[in-house]
């Protein structure tokens, strides 16, 4: 009987020990406002629309919407408030997949939507915003390759930038003179990042080689560049 009556006490002591840290303070998770976006699509077709909802954890604050790095793209679509629905936004996809400046590091053909909120007046409660990224799909895939010409010394490297937009699969396949990935002993090699390494000796086929990149989603979409070796 005594052992049974002591069980709740031991449970209370165990709970207290679990809550109290080494510095004799009770561990309490920080209070913050969370924002959640829904739905979370993987892709949206060009020119189409979708309504997004931003739910704030206190059910009182309103979401604030933005599109990431809009200034660095040719077009990332538009956001339009919906009358009578303060926590939703109408997104209209651009007429073509967005193309960003290479220096931004953003994935070509995608859009990132952000939602945040502000702390209630008179408070400094931190805010945990939300963001989603989705691919802008198009009826046809577009492939781009730069530069289109290059002069490379034997044994040296050159960087090519290629990308495909318009499909969920934006992967490219790289060739040198029709050889997948190239050949180090003949025409040089190229990796999936577009880094070309020239051969150390002049190819028997001549002083020029062709770099070709092909869309995996649509192999009919290709772009090529001419490399002059010296």
Secondary structure, DSSP 8 states (H G I E B T S, - for coil): -HHHHHHHHHHHHHHHHHHB-TTS-B-----EEEEEEE---SEEETT-EEEEEEEETTSSS--EEEETTGGGBS---EEEEETTEEEEEEEE--SS---B-GGG---TTEEEEEEE----TT---EEE-EEEEEEEE-SS-EEEEE-SEEEE-TT-EEE-EEEEESSS---EEEEETTEETEETTTTEEE-TT-EEE--SS--TT-SEEEEEEEESS-TT-EEEEEEEE-
